[in-house]
């Protein structure tokens, strides 16, 4: 039996949840039902390769953006940014607007916020931040609403790790 194939309910008494999660149909596999796991994958020569998670996908301005791709672009755009110490999160327009941060009309009411660590606490100019933003537009076609630079300190690292775990910290990401 295939791991993703299911024959029974997972949640008793929640038929609509069972239907949308456990009884999915694929057009090229009539008669078979599959469980929606949240994994993204691709089949090549009848082999399944897991390529990521749906939650890693952010839709901004009608474009599918993977946070890891933006993080890699940001980290490589400026030599004073610490590799592996970057987080990209989607923040709803209403939260950004309360901070006075504009979001383009074409953004699907979502802005991308980047929090990244600076090596050795060296100063970074506004021009440097604009270069980071320009590199992201060039690579992904999406504007970054905010680029927040933090110093290389244990407390800053904890904040960065928490921001990667949950969008619940959206307000604190944009604190000034």
Secondary structure, DSSP 4 states (H G I P E B T S, - for coil): --TTB--S-SSTT-HHHHHHHH-EE-TTSTT-EE---SEEEEEETTEEEEEEEGGGEEEETTEEEEHHHHHHHHHHS-TTEEEEEEEEEEEEHHHHHHTT----GGGTTEEEEEEEEEGGG----HHHHHHHHHHHHHHHS--EEEEEEEES-HHHHHHHHHHHH-GGGHHHHT--
